[in-house]
Amino acid sequence: MTGPAQVFESPRPIYVKDDKFRQDFSTPAVDTGSRRKKTAKYILSRLESDVSNRDCDPDTDPATIEHILPENPGEEWIGSYPEKRWEEDVYRIGNLTLLESYANR
């Protein structure tokens, strides 16, 4: 390689198109019942830090990960949200929030 332009052009075949990147990022899912729970808390903590302009350390912050659409829906949920959509949406980042455990009681 002879210059910066060539350095930036050489990996171009592996770049993801901007539209695909936006789509993939807008619908990420993280199974919070697995070891990936830390990943979800990290992502949510970073988003919280950016929005609130305060440090939100995922390792020390007492908040827990909560689902807006519950992981285990009760009878009152049956029929109010399509089952197929439920399976697709329950672990999406947009369905998760940080909440102090006492507030979830």
Buried (B, 14 or more C-beta within 10 A) or exposed (E): EEEEEEEEEEEEEEEEEEEEEEEEEEEEBBEBEEEBBBBBBBBBBEBBBEEEEEEBEBEEBEBBBBBEBEEEBEEEEEEEEEEEEBEEBBBBBEBBBBEEEEEEE
